[in-house]
């Protein structure tokens, strides 16, 4: 796999990337979902870096840390109150095959 060829970054570099992403999302009022894979979180130095990142997030203020169960309950509540409704994408986005694309393959000929 391609990811196996990448060098292992230092915990500081990973924190720098995650913190930059969080800061931008926080600035614009978005949602940032952390996924801590074992190859990231299973090392003491990385777990320590994650703790520092979480402390940074807490200092930013206005941040909600919640398990998925609580998030799902919140979504159900705001939907029931009519305060929010999810975007629904209807697929496919087109009504007929796209000209020049081989049927069923998604590949343009030649």
Secondary structure by P-SEA (a helix, b strand, c coil): ccccccccccaaaaaaaaaaaaaaaaaabbbbbbbbcccccccaaaaaaaaaaaaaaaaaccbbbbcaaaaaaaaaaaaaaccccccccccccccccccccccccccccc
